[in-house]
Amino acid sequence: MSANGLFINYEFCTGCHSCEVACKKEHKLPKGQFGMHVLQDGPRQMLDGKWEFTYIPYPSHLCDLCAERTAEGRLPTCVHHCQAGVMEYGPLEELVKYAEKYPKSMIYSL
């Protein structure tokens, strides 16, 4: 059996925080606690004059990849509610293929 994980493509995240809100509600997390937290990097001007501004959804140690949901064959709530469609859940072998296409990304597994 293959291990599953979460792929997050930072290049296209819009910073809507829907993954963060869905996670907090699914796991009934109190204020200040996050399973998924959206961080902001930038804005800043680079040496070549271009500006960088990136949102970074980041799973904390409280993330269990929605074990109860995935055991039922459902997607983790962050993936299900992602407005920009930048998250994928599945076997790590498959997620690596996404990471090869999108260098501004992360794969998370337990």
C-alpha positions in Angstrom: 0.0 0.0 0.0 1.3 3.4 -1.0 1.6 6.3 1.4 -0.5 9.3 0.6 0.4 12.9 0.9 -0.6 16.5 0.0 0.8 18.5 -2.9 0.6 22.3 -2.7 1.5 24.5 -5.7 2.5 27.9 -4.2 2.9 29.5 -7.6 -0.9 29.8 -8.1 -2.2 30.2 -4.5 -4.4 33.3 -4.3 -4.2 33.6 -0.5 -8.0 33.2 0.0 -7.5 31.3 3.3 -10.3 28.9 2.5 -8.1 25.9 3.2 -7.2 27.4 6.6 -10.8 28.1 7.5 -12.0 24.7 6.4 -9.3 23.0 8.5 -10.2 25.1 11.6 -13.9 24.2 11.3 -13.3 20.5 10.5 -11.0 20.0 13.5 -12.7 22.5 15.8 -9.4 24.3 16.4 -9.5 27.3 18.8 -8.3 30.8 17.9 -4.6 30.9 17.2 -4.3 27.1 16.4 -4.0 25.9 12.8 -3.7 22.6 11.0 -3.3 24.5 7.8 -2.0 28.1 7.9 -1.6 30.5 5.0 1.6 32.5 5.3 2.5 35.5 3.2 5.9 36.1 1.7 6.5 39.6 0.3 5.9 41.8 -1.4 9.6 42.7 -2.1 11.5 43.9 -5.1 14.2 41.6 -6.3 17.6 42.6 -7.8 16.2 42.3 -11.3 13.5 44.8 -10.5 10.7 42.3 -10.5 8.4 42.0 -7.5 7.7 38.8 -5.6 4.6 38.2 -3.6 3.6 34.7 -2.6 1.1 33.0 -0.4 2.2 29.8 1.3 -0.3 27.3 2.7 1.6 25.4 5.3 0.4 22.3 7.2 1.4 22.5 10.9 2.1 19.4 13.1 -1.7 19.4 13.9 -2.4 18.3 10.3 -3.3 14.7 10.1 -4.3 14.9 6.4 -7.9 14.6 7.7 -7.5 10.9 8.6 -11.2 10.4 9.3 -12.3 12.0 6.0 -9.7 10.1 3.9 -10.6 6.8 5.6 -14.1 7.4 4.2 -12.7 8.0 0.7 -13.1 11.7 0.9 -10.5 14.4 0.3 -8.9 16.3 3.1 -11.0 19.4 3.8 -8.2 21.8 2.7 -8.1 20.1 -0.7 -11.9 20.0 -1.0 -12.3 23.7 -0.3 -9.3 25.1 -2.1 -10.7 27.9 -4.3 -7.7 28.1 -6.6 -7.3 24.3 -7.0 -3.7 24.3 -6.0 -3.8 21.3 -3.7 -3.9 17.6 -4.6 -4.1 14.6 -2.3 -3.0 11.1 -3.3 -0.1 8.6 -3.5 3.3 10.1 -3.0 4.5 8.6 -6.2 1.8 10.5 -8.1 2.4 13.8 -6.3 6.1 13.7 -7.2 5.1 14.1 -10.8 3.3 17.4 -10.0 6.4 18.6 -8.1 8.6 18.0 -11.1 6.3 20.3 -13.2 6.0 23.0 -10.5 9.2 23.9 -8.7 7.4 26.4 -6.4 5.6 23.6 -4.5 5.7 21.4 -1.5 4.7 17.7 -0.8 3.6 17.0 2.7 3.1 13.5 4.2 2.8 12.1 7.7 
